[in-house]
Amino acid sequence: MGKIAFLFSGQGAQHPGMGKDLYDNYKEVAALFDAAEALRPGTLAQMFEGDEETLRNTANTQPCLYLADLAAALAMKNAGIVPDMVAGFSLGEIPALAFAGAYTAETGFQVAVARGSHMADAAAKAPAGMAAIVKLPNETVEELASHYSNVYPVNYNCTGQLVVAGSTDELPQFYEEVKAAGGRALPLKVGGGFHSPFMTPAVAEFEKDLTQFEIQTPSLPIYANLTAAPYGDNVRETMCAQVNHPVLWERIILSMAEQGVTTFIETGVGNTLQKLVDKIVPDAKSYAVETKEQLEKVLAELSNR
């Protein structure tokens, strides 16, 4: 059997009740969540009972997703499934770094809290949205975006799907141009223009916060959104630059496949990354694990291979 990679879900996948099943069924997950609740009271209520509006607030989304992502990965690891390498989509890179040993799980939660807070502040000062543009080549989307002062290609998800971030006043007209070119715009459930210059103010504040935490070179290969290559020694710099630079997701998955990964497991919330893997490397096996039932199904399938 080839190598295994864990993929950590990104913002936009959040939903009320996320993480509850794993919290109820795995003691290591309960310990993680309870420790996080002590650091940020109210987090578990947001995860388990919060409404969509509450969870869409970036300051809430990121710490909540961090826990849900890391919970699924820890449950998989404790069940005997250990990945050869990992990657996380946007916010997912923060729990991926924790899993890869760059910092402790508790430190990672504090990092997610800080990152979410600063990105929410930046978003509040620059009203913007994001949308996945489908049915058009990347080059066409890039060309259309170049006609605008504040529309940026930001998430290179897969062939035929490129996410843009743009100001709320420019996006409607941009969507019309996309439609005229034969494409389609699918707005995302996020509260800002992430991975674009809109987030530059957040980078400076995030840099200051990261000086408070003990961060080291990961002991497990983790592919960076910024470079589509494994993290090196400049962990803090790469983490910060990720905030206002594009996510090179398709290149990450292709690079992992080139390194021998044949099984990709999305750990966290939903199955967005699993679907992207199916498009990028259709010959690979892909799974999504958010619940105990899904975890046990993956264990059974992998044990039979």
matplotlib code that plots the C-alpha trace (Angstrom):
import matplotlib.pyplot as plt

x = [0.0, 1.2, 1.6, -1.2, -1.8, -4.1, -5.8, -7.2, -10.4, -10.6, -12.9, -16.3, -16.9, -18.1, -21.6, -23.4, -22.7, -19.3, -16.9, -19.7, -19.7, -15.9, -16.1, -18.7, -16.8, -13.1, -11.5, -8.4, -10.8, -12.7, -9.5, -8.4, -11.8, -12.0, -8.5, -9.5, -12.7, -10.7, -8.5, -11.5, -14.8, -17.8, -16.0, -17.8, -21.2, -20.3, -19.3, -22.1, -25.0, -24.0, -26.0, -24.6, -24.2, -22.1, -19.9, -19.5, -17.7, -14.1, -13.1, -15.3, -14.8, -11.1, -10.7, -13.8, -12.6, -9.1, -10.6, -12.8, -9.9, -7.4, -10.0, -10.5, -6.8, -6.0, -8.8, -7.4, -3.9, -5.0, -6.9, -3.6, -3.7, -0.6, 0.0, 3.3, 2.6, -0.1, -1.5, -4.2, -6.4, -6.0, -7.0, -6.5, -2.8, -2.8, -4.1, -1.9, 1.1, 0.1, -0.3, 3.1, 4.8, 5.4, 3.7, 1.5, -2.3, -3.0, -0.6, -2.1, -5.5, -4.2, -2.6, -6.0, -7.7, -5.2, -5.3, -9.0, -9.3, -6.8, -8.3, -11.8, -10.6, -9.0, -12.2, -14.3, -12.2, -12.4, -15.8, -15.1, -16.4, -15.1, -16.5, -15.4, -15.3, -16.0, -16.1, -13.3, -9.5, -7.4, -5.9, -9.3, -10.3, -6.9, -7.5, -11.0, -9.8, -7.0, -9.8, -10.6, -8.7, -9.8, -10.5, -7.8, -7.4, -6.6, -7.4, -6.1, -8.4, -8.3, -8.5, -11.7, -12.1, -10.3, -11.6, -11.4, -11.6, -13.0, -14.5, -18.3, -18.7, -16.7, -17.8, -21.3, -19.9, -17.1, -19.7, -21.4, -18.2, -17.6, -21.1, -20.6, -17.4, -19.2, -18.3, -20.2, -19.6, -20.4, -20.2, -18.5, -19.7, -16.8, -16.7, -13.9, -11.5, -8.9, -5.5, -5.4, -4.1, -7.3, -5.6, -2.2, -3.1, -3.7, -0.2, 1.6, -0.5, -0.3, 3.5, 3.6, 1.4, 3.5, 6.6, 4.8, 4.6, 7.2, 7.3, 9.7, 10.4, 7.7, 8.8, 6.3, 6.3, 3.6, 3.0, 2.6, -0.2, 2.3, 4.8, 3.2, 6.4, 7.1, 7.7, 11.3, 12.9, 11.2, 7.9, 6.7, 7.4, 5.5, 2.5, 2.2, 2.7, 0.0, -2.6, -2.4, -1.1, -2.9, -3.5, -1.8, -3.9, -3.9, -0.1, 0.0, -2.0, -0.1, 3.2, 2.0, 0.9, 4.4, 5.9, 3.9, 0.6, -2.2, -4.6, -5.9, -8.0, -9.7, -9.8, -12.2, -15.5, -17.3, -15.8, -14.7, -11.1, -12.0, -13.9, -11.0, -8.7, -11.0, -10.7, -7.0, -5.8, -8.8, -6.8, -6.1, -8.3, -9.9, -12.0, -13.5, -13.6, -15.8, -17.6, -16.9, -18.9, -16.9, -13.6, -14.6, -15.5, -12.1, -10.4, -12.3, -11.5, -7.8, -7.4, -8.8, -6.3]
y = [0.0, 3.5, 6.4, 8.1, 11.8, 13.6, 16.7, 19.2, 21.0, 24.7, 27.6, 27.4, 23.8, 24.7, 23.7, 23.6, 20.3, 19.8, 17.8, 16.6, 13.0, 12.6, 14.5, 12.0, 8.9, 9.5, 10.4, 12.0, 14.3, 15.2, 16.0, 18.3, 20.1, 20.5, 22.0, 24.4, 25.4, 26.3, 28.6, 30.1, 29.6, 29.2, 27.5, 24.2, 25.9, 27.6, 24.3, 22.1, 24.5, 27.7, 28.9, 29.4, 33.2, 32.7, 30.1, 32.3, 35.0, 34.3, 34.9, 32.0, 29.8, 29.3, 28.1, 25.9, 24.4, 23.9, 21.6, 19.7, 19.1, 18.0, 15.8, 13.7, 13.4, 12.4, 9.8, 8.3, 8.2, 6.6, 4.0, 3.1, 5.1, 7.2, 9.5, 9.8, 13.5, 16.2, 19.4, 21.8, 24.1, 27.7, 27.5, 23.7, 24.4, 25.4, 22.0, 20.3, 22.0, 20.9, 17.3, 17.5, 18.5, 22.2, 23.0, 21.5, 21.0, 23.7, 26.1, 25.5, 26.4, 29.7, 30.3, 29.6, 32.1, 34.8, 34.2, 34.2, 37.4, 39.3, 38.1, 39.1, 42.5, 43.0, 41.7, 44.2, 47.1, 45.9, 44.4, 41.6, 38.2, 35.1, 32.8, 29.7, 30.3, 27.1, 26.1, 28.4, 28.0, 29.6, 31.9, 33.3, 33.9, 35.6, 37.8, 38.8, 39.6, 41.8, 44.2, 45.1, 47.0, 44.7, 41.2, 38.6, 34.9, 33.3, 29.5, 27.3, 24.4, 22.2, 22.5, 24.4, 25.8, 28.9, 30.9, 34.7, 37.3, 40.7, 43.8, 43.7, 46.6, 45.0, 41.3, 41.7, 43.1, 40.5, 37.8, 39.2, 39.0, 35.4, 34.5, 36.2, 34.2, 30.9, 30.4, 30.4, 32.1, 30.1, 32.4, 30.9, 30.9, 33.0, 36.5, 38.2, 38.3, 35.8, 35.0, 38.4, 41.9, 42.5, 40.5, 42.3, 44.2, 40.9, 39.6, 42.2, 41.5, 37.7, 38.0, 39.8, 37.0, 34.2, 35.5, 34.4, 30.8, 28.0, 26.9, 24.4, 22.7, 20.0, 16.4, 15.2, 16.6, 19.2, 20.9, 24.6, 26.5, 29.2, 27.1, 23.7, 22.3, 20.9, 23.4, 24.2, 25.9, 29.3, 28.1, 31.5, 33.3, 30.8, 30.8, 34.5, 34.9, 32.2, 34.7, 37.1, 34.9, 32.3, 28.7, 26.4, 23.4, 21.6, 21.8, 20.4, 17.3, 16.7, 17.0, 14.5, 12.1, 12.4, 11.5, 8.3, 9.2, 7.0, 7.4, 10.9, 11.2, 14.5, 15.0, 17.5, 18.8, 17.9, 16.4, 19.4, 18.4, 14.8, 16.0, 18.1, 15.1, 13.0, 15.7, 16.2, 12.6, 10.4, 7.2, 7.8, 6.6, 9.4, 9.5, 12.0, 11.4, 13.6, 11.0, 7.7, 5.9, 7.3, 6.6, 2.9, 2.6, 3.9, 1.6, -1.4, -0.4, 0.2, -3.1, -5.0, -3.5]
z = [0.0, -0.8, 1.6, 3.6, 4.0, 6.4, 5.1, 7.6, 6.7, 6.1, 6.9, 5.2, 6.2, 9.7, 10.9, 14.3, 16.1, 14.7, 16.9, 19.2, 18.1, 18.6, 21.9, 23.2, 22.0, 22.4, 25.7, 24.1, 22.1, 25.2, 27.0, 24.1, 24.0, 27.8, 27.9, 25.1, 26.8, 29.9, 27.7, 25.8, 27.7, 25.5, 22.6, 23.0, 23.2, 19.9, 18.3, 19.6, 19.8, 18.0, 15.0, 11.5, 12.0, 15.2, 13.5, 10.4, 12.6, 11.8, 15.4, 16.4, 13.3, 13.5, 17.1, 16.6, 13.4, 14.8, 17.5, 15.1, 12.7, 15.3, 17.0, 13.9, 13.3, 16.9, 16.9, 13.7, 15.0, 18.3, 16.2, 14.5, 11.3, 11.2, 8.1, 6.3, 5.7, 6.2, 4.9, 5.9, 3.9, 5.1, 8.8, 8.5, 8.4, 12.1, 13.4, 10.8, 12.3, 15.8, 14.6, 12.9, 16.1, 15.5, 18.8, 21.4, 20.8, 23.4, 21.9, 18.5, 19.9, 21.2, 17.8, 16.1, 18.5, 17.7, 14.0, 13.9, 15.9, 13.8, 10.5, 11.8, 12.7, 9.2, 7.6, 9.5, 8.2, 4.6, 3.7, 1.3, 0.2, -1.5, -4.2, -6.0, -9.8, -11.7, -15.4, -16.4, -16.8, -14.1, -16.7, -17.6, -14.0, -13.4, -16.5, -15.4, -11.9, -13.3, -14.5, -10.9, -8.2, -5.4, -6.8, -6.3, -7.2, -3.8, -3.6, -6.4, -5.5, -8.7, -12.4, -13.2, -9.6, -8.5, -5.5, -5.6, -2.8, -3.6, -2.2, -1.7, -4.1, -7.0, -6.7, -8.2, -11.5, -11.5, -11.2, -14.2, -16.2, -15.0, -16.2, -19.6, -20.0, -19.4, -15.8, -12.6, -9.2, -6.0, -2.9, 0.1, 3.8, 5.0, 6.6, 4.7, 1.8, 3.0, 1.5, -0.2, 0.5, 2.6, 5.3, 5.3, 8.5, 10.3, 9.4, 11.5, 14.5, 14.1, 13.8, 17.2, 18.8, 17.5, 19.4, 22.6, 21.6, 21.5, 17.8, 16.3, 13.0, 12.4, 12.9, 10.2, 6.6, 6.3, 3.0, 3.1, 1.4, 0.6, -1.3, -2.0, -0.5, 3.0, 5.8, 6.5, 9.5, 9.0, 10.5, 11.9, 8.7, 6.6, 8.9, 8.7, 5.0, 4.4, 5.8, 2.9, 0.0, -2.2, -1.2, -3.7, -3.0, -6.3, -6.4, -2.8, -3.6, -6.8, -4.9, -2.3, -5.0, -6.6, -3.2, -3.2, -1.4, -2.6, 0.3, 1.4, 4.5, 5.2, 9.0, 10.4, 9.0, 5.8, 2.7, 0.5, 0.5, -0.3, -3.4, -4.5, -4.2, -6.3, -9.1, -8.8, -8.4, -9.4, -9.0, -5.3, -2.5, -0.6, 2.6, 5.0, 8.8, 11.0, 13.1, 14.9, 12.2, 9.4, 11.3, 11.8, 8.1, 7.0, 9.5, 8.1, 4.5, 5.1, 7.1, 4.1, 1.6]

ax = plt.figure().add_subplot(projection="3d")
ax.plot(x, y, z, "-o")
ax.set_aspect("equal")
plt.show()
